Amino acid sequence: MIPAIVVFIYLATVLYIGIFAFRKAKGREKAEDYFLASRSLGPFVFLFSLFGTNMTAFAILGSSGHAFTNGIVTFGLMASSSGLVIPLSIFLIGTRVWALGKKYGFMTPVQMFRDRWECGHIGTVIFIVQAVLLVPYIIIGIMGGGTTLNAISGGLVPYWFGGAIVAMVVMSYVFFGGMRGTAWVNTFQTILFLLFGAVALIVIGVGMGGFRNAAQALQSSPAFAPLLTRERISPLYFFSYTFIPLSAIAFPHILIFCLTARKMNQFKKTVIFYPLCILAIWLPCVFLGVMANRVTDVPQIKAKQEARRVLAAQGKTMAPEARDDLREKVAGDDVILLLLQRYAPFWLAGLLGAGIMAAVMASDSQILALSTMFTEDVFAFYGGKRRFGEAVQVQTGRIFIVIITLFAYAIALRAPETIFELAIQYAFSGFAALSPLLVAALFWKGSTKWGALAVTVWTALAVIAVAIFQQSVPAPAPGPSTIFWSVGGAEVISRTPGGTAVLGFMPVVPMVIVSALLMIVVSKVTRKPKAMTLARYFS
Amino acid sequence: MKRILLVIVVVALYILHQDFWFWRTAHPMVFGFIPIGLFYQACFSVAASLVMWLLVKYAWPSELEREIEERDPEKESAH
């Protein structure tokens, strides 16, 4: 129960930070202040909050779970590639969007697209696709909160109550604090993340009697030695994954965060330190996830290893449903919690649990971004701001925050978590496929609104097609993939144990390439915006 | 010329991420417990940070910054 009490103290602290930030801004009911903190964040808060916004539950729970099953490849696959692509995209795109936001007062990406391509309803289509891809994150954040509080309290806090507490806390500080509150909470959470990795590594390392023996034991076991290499993942899949971080800058909550910097100089530290922050969080989590395979006295970990062995040996002969059940048992998203329960003293387990909660609660910026998008791209665009004024616009944003949180909580209570984990996988590919919109808007005079519409519709259709395909064709057992369509002996589309492959690549690769091609081809044959509009962007 | 060199550095770093040469081996184990593939990717992250520093130092879009400051100098200095 002590760890749960420490986590509750953490939640109270977070709530205080959010409300404290609100007090600072009291009396100013300007939309720009509530949704963008008056574009006034300093370098320290900007770096940590932007980084924290991009770190979800996956950074701690998912990374160690993925490494538990797949080995060290997790770091190169998801962390180091992000350490290159994300700061590069912030450098190239984030800075330009910030400057345009300052010049023309944009508060959302859709506002910029509408102005840049002289369009109205096409912007609404982009808003809808962005919003639909963003909602699963909010739901999974609440689910993660319920699961984590339940695990940390040893079952004393039921899932529904844990989820309700997390939803209430996040909703409250976003409601009262707006962007300023969210940014300060994210800064506090990022510091906790960074401490979490180092402390967890030391505590668990000491508890396991040092990592040297554990690594040697894994290496001498034929079942576990491959986890210290990357032979379980193909080089093509590894290459494909470098397209996924393109999604980061296309996420509305990240792009909206780019608008909050006081000066462009503040991007400098963020761009330089981003890869090091990723290294500090992901390296310990991935390493501990692999080392968890050496732990022999935690029954839950043994059960996962046994399920993995059965899946590998008998998976091919099993019914798809039985295989899926076994896959859920193999999933290692809770291994880091299990390691902490086994090796950390009670008080420290609480602090580290708070670090995990910080990761789980990253849905705050998505909720705020959705509210900003709704009030600016829909409410204000369709005349609400003009008719009712700016104060009503901010209140509408707040009401939207309450509605979206209650909606997410209601779904979190009813739907199985795996559905939303899958939805998030699709969302990453979807936002990566939307990234050509930003590149074209900022760097190509010849791009048009019809090109933008083609990219958006293609992204929506591709995400739906991959989702339907993966729901209709059961995942095969570990080993060779199931060929769905081949031409002249070459595999075109196949179902892999972890998803879908198109010509051996993850679907994100053709999705991004087709998006870029559609933008070029459709823009070439359609009418460009007026010269006056282009001059505002390319003078 | 400087910009071309920076583009080459970024592309080279992207290619270096695909380190197929350490694909199927854990050896040597750095410090006795870190597989070489993991150590390489950790070093890659440090290299990415250094390349970002180069970009910030030699290719920073300061013209965007100047434009904002010239446009609204009072507001900028007030912050």
Interface residues (C-beta under 8 A of the other chain):
Chain A: S40 I72 V73 F75 G76 A79 S80 S81 G83 L84 P87 L88 F91 T95 R96 A99 K102 K103 G210 F211 R212 A214 A215 Q216 Q219 A225 L228 T229 R230 E231 P235 F238 F239 T242 R262 K263 M264 N265 K268 V271 I272 F273 Y274 P275 L276 I278 L279 L283 V286 F287
Chain B: V10 L13 Y14 H17 Q18 D19 F20 F22 W23 R24 T25 A26 M29 G32 F33 I34 P35 G37 L38 Q41 A42 F44 S45 V46 A48 S49 V51 M52 W53 L55 V56 W60 P61 L64 E65 E67 I68 R71 D72 E76 H79
